[in-house]
C-alpha cells in the first residue's frame, strides 16, 4: 500500500483479479466522478496539477487601473438576490485563509503584485467588465468580478488561467461559460436549500483539517463522500436534477470555505508556484458493491464530472479513494495507462480507511485513523429535512392534460 499521492495502493499483490467483470478504463472513468458506484471505473479530473516551484514571485504594490469610461448604459450583471449574498457573506467570515502576504494598500486591502501589460492576467483583467456584461452575471464563488475589485478578481482569473496552462482564449471562454452557468443554476442558492434527508443524509460532509502533511496552510477543507451510506442508488441518483443540485450545493459550500473572498495572498502564474486555495476530497467506498453500476448512477457520475470539470477549475488539491477492495487494486494500478502523469499526482487509492491518517493527518475522524470525532459529529452537511412520502407521490402526479379537440375537417 502506498502513502504517496498518485501511487495506487494494490493491497495484496497475490489477490486474484479474475471475475471482477469490468475493464480498467471503465472502472477509472467511473470512480473519478462524484456519485457512488455500485460498480466500476474512473476518469481523471478535468483540471490539471501544475509543477510546484520552491519559490513564489516577489510581491510589489500595483497601481490601480483607471476606471473604464462607458459609452452606454449596459444592463447590470446579475449578482443574485440579497438572501444568497447574505449566505455567501456569512460563509466568508468563517472561511480558511492561508498566511497573508504583507503587501497591502493604504486602506488595508490586499494588493496584487505588479504584472506586465503583456501578461495573460492583465489581458483578461482589462476586459473583465465587458466579459461580465456579456454573461449578464459577475459573481464566482461569492466574489464579484470587477475592475473596481482588482485583487480578488485577479485571484479568480488566475484559477482559470492555470487550468488552461496560461491560454488567454481558453481561460476567457471557460470563465464566460462559468458565469453563464452560475447565472442559470445559482449554486449559492443551492448550498442554502434544504434536501431530502432520506436521500442525502450521511452522504456528504465538509470537515476542517489542521496540519495536513505537505500542505501550505495551517488549516484545510476536506469534503467526504460516504457512498456506503447509500442503501438505494436509484433513490439517491434517480432524480438527476435533484442529485446535481445537492452535489453542487455541497461543492459550492466547500469552495467558499477555501477563503477566496477574504484572501490576501496572490496565486502565482501557471508553473511558477503552488495555489494555496484548493481543497481535498475523500471518496469512501466501505460496503459498496463493485459488481455493477445502474444507469442512474452512470448518468449522475457523468454529469457531475462534466459540471465540476468545467465550472470549478483548480479547486482540487488531492483526491483519496478509501476502503477500495484489495482485489480492485490492480485496476487502479492501470491508471497510468489512461491519465496524464500530472493528473495521477492528485489521486491516491487506499484499501483501508484507517490509513488515511498518513496522508491527511491526525485531525481526521477516528474512523480514518485520526483523533477527531466521527463525521456525523465533526462534519458539516447541507440542510436536510424529512420529506413526507405522500407529499412526494403527490408531486409526481402528472398535471391534467388538455383535451385535444377533434379536427372536424378531416374524416
Buried (B, 14 or more C-beta within 10 A) or exposed (E): BBBEBBBBBBBEEEBEEEEBEBEBBBBBBBBBBBBBBBBBBBBBBBBBBBEBEEEBBEBEEBEEEEEEEEEEEEEEBBBBEEEBBEBBEEBBEEBBBBEEBEBBEEEEEBBBBEBEEEBBBBBBBEBBBEBBBBBBBBBBBBBBBBBEBBBBBBBBBBBBBBBBEBBBEBBBEBBBEBBBBBBEBBBBBBBBEEBBBBBBBBBBBBBBBEEBEEBBBEBBBBBBBBBBBBEEBEBBBBBBEBBBBBBBBBBBBBBBBBBBBBBBBBBBBBEBBBBBBBBBBBBBBBEBEBEEBBEBBBBBBBBBBEBBBBBBBBBBBBBBBBBBBBBBBBBBBBBEEBBEEEBBBBBBBBBBBBBBBBBBBBBBBEBBBBEBEEBEEBBBBBEBEEBEEEEEEEEEEEEEEEEEEEEEEEE
